[in-house]
Every structure is written in structure tokens, then in C-alpha cells.
Amino acid sequence: MTDSSPSNTAPPLLARLLYSGILIYMSVDGFRHNEIRVEIAREKGVPIPEFLVPFTTGMLLVANVFLLLWRFPKLAAGAVIVFFVGTTPAIHNFWELEGEERHGNKINFCKNVALIGGAIALLDEAAKDD
């Protein structure tokens, strides 16, 4: 089976829709609020945020469309992992914050770690097609 063809071992469509659908929504919303996200990234010390923020948002969008359709699932799951491993500690560095800002960033950090876990599970499922 080629990596671009859907397989019999694809996770259930409902599971993919719940996981990827939310991340697709978050990506589209990220593009709608790109200026704010670029400014946050700039404040956090992200290099060339005016390029990296829309680039990584686009990567997340494309990767999740592929996961939803179960096309190139290893590449797509890997891209989701790279996105969250790269952005989570840089943007949700709760350990450096105080009060409500710390609390909100800790919640988002933990949510993103859970999303990494989901992407690892999808990557494992995709690898079964080899």
C-alpha cells in the first residue's frame, strides 16, 4: 500500500474528524488573527515571526487535511508533531509567567502535549501500513 492511498487500518473517520477538524478550525482561525499571533510570537522572541507564524499555521492546516483524508498520514502526523514540539514551549512558557497568564498558558501547554500524544498515536497507526 502506498503512503498516499487510504488504508483499511485508517483510524475511524469520526476520530479523525474530531482530531483534525478542530486543528483545521484552529488553523483557519489562526490565519484570521495572524497579526495578533505574529505580535505574540515576536514578544516571545520567535525569529522572523511574520514568516514563521503563517508558515507553521499553513503546515498545521495542510497536515490536518491530509490526516482527515488519511493521505500521506506519516508525513502529516510528523508535521503535526513538529508543529507542536516547536511552538508549545516557545509560546506557552508558563514556567516564566505569573497569575492568570501562567494559568492560561499552562492549560494550553498541557492541551498541546495531549495533541502531540494524539499525533504520535496517528503516526503509529500510519506506520502499520508499511
N, C-alpha and C positions, 0 to 999 in steps of 0.2 A: 504494500500500500504506500502510495506517495504521501508526502507530508501535506500536499495541497488538497487532497481528497478527504471528504468526511469519512469517518470510520464507524464501525459497529461499536467501538469502545468509547465513542464520544460520550462525555457526561450528559445527563438528561438536559433537554432543551430548556426546561424550566430553571434548572440550576444555573445554566449558562446565561439565561436571560436575567435572572436576579443578580448575578455577579457582574457580568459585563454591561448589562443595561444601566445599572447605577453608575458604573465608571464611565460609560459613554455619556450619560447625562452630566456627570461632573466635568467631563472634558469640554462639552459644549458650553456649560456654564462658565468654565474657566476662560474660554475664548471671549465670552460676553463681558467678563470682568478682567480682561487681560491687563489693563493699565494698573489696576489695584494690585494684582498679583505680581506684576513686574516691580512695583514700588516695594512691596513686602520683601521680595527676593533681594532687591537692592539693599534694603535695610539690614537683611540677614547676611550680607556680604557675598551673595552669589555673583560670580563673574558674568559679565555680559548678559544680564537678566533680560534685556529687550530681545535677545535672540533665544536664550535657553528656555525661558518660560513658554513662549508659544511653540518652540520645537518639541519640548517634552510633553506639552499638552497634546500636540498633534500625534506624537508617538503613542501616548496613552489611548487616544481615540482610535487610531488605526489598529492597535494591538487588540483592543477590546471588540472591535467589529469582527476581526479575524477569530477571536475566541468564541464570540457568539455564533458565528457561522462554522466554527471548527475547521478553519482553513489555516494552514501553517501554524498549528497550535503550539508547537515547541518554541518557535520564534516569537509568537505572540505572548505566550506566558513568560518567556525570558525577558521580553521588553517591559512587561508589567513589573516584574521583579526589579529590573534595573531602574525603572522609574521610581518605585517606592524606596528602594535602598538608597538611591541618590538624593531624593528630595526629603524624605522623612526626617533624618537627623539635622539637615540643614535648615528646614523651615519650622519644624515643631520641636525645637531645642528647649523643651520645658524646664530642664535642669538649670537653665540660666535665667529663668523668669520668676516672677513673684505673683501672688494673689490670683485673681481671676484669669489673667493672661496665662499663668502657669497651668492652672486647672484645664482651661480650654485646649491648650497645646498638648497637655498630657493625654487628654481624651483622643485628640486627633492622632497623636503618635501611636497610641495603643490600637486605634482603628486601623491605621496603616500597617502595623505589624500583622494584624489579623488578615488584612488583604494580601500581604506578602505570603502568608500561610496558604491562603486560597489559591494564589498563583502557583505556589510550589506543588500543591495537590493537582492542579490542572496540568502542570508540566510533567508530573509523574504519570498522569493518565495518558498524555500525548506520547510519552516515551514507550508506552506499551504497544504502540503500533509498529515499532521497529522490528 
